[in-house]
Amino acid sequence: ERMMGERLFHLVNLHQEGEMKVTLVLEPRSNLRRGGSQISLSAVSHSDSASSTQSLSHGGVPELLVGLSYNATTGRLSVEMIKGSHFRNLAINRPPDTYGKLCLLNSVGQEMSRCKTSVRRGQPNPVYKETFVFQVALFQLSDVTLMISIYNRRSIKRKEMIGWLSMGQNSSGEEELNHWQEMKESKGQQVCRWHTLLES
């Protein structure tokens, strides 16, 4: 399953009566991102049709769509695990049973809080849509690291990591660092981005 392209069409443009025929030219998602700033990226990311930019060019590496928001008044860091893409079961040839584990670390790497999603069974592109809230004071926000790991549950006792990413003080890459920075500047609005998972 691979998205070839997509196009935003605002329903505001629809006439209330009669039929309307519109030709839409599809674009790769990466073009949409760079196109006009009119497009609400969080709205695009939330639609179930949203697919990853990378999957168009990277040929199916495991990726995760994550939504971040931070309320400076309440100190609430909200992390939404939205959906995954191209999760594979390395050992056997069937879709994996996956779950996500989130861990918040302080500046010296000590665990402050942890939580995990429920298991999505037999889905290579699982939809999680689960939100987790961490309490982080504004002065701590630049010093914490959010680790997200995706696991394939082979059996009750056996699991294997599909991949991981980190954001915050010790971000695992430039995309992750940028996403964290955008969240800090978004004044409480959710910012959604796809992230390529790193192998364990």
PyMOL commands that set and color helices and strands:
alter all, ss='L'
color gray80, all
select helices_A, chain A and resi 11-13+29-34+41-46+53-58+138-140+174-185
alter helices_A, ss='H'
color red, helices_A
select strands_A, chain A and resi 63-71+76-85+98-105+111-116+127-135+145-153+159-168+191-196
alter strands_A, ss='S'
color yellow, strands_A
deselect
rebuild
show_as cartoon
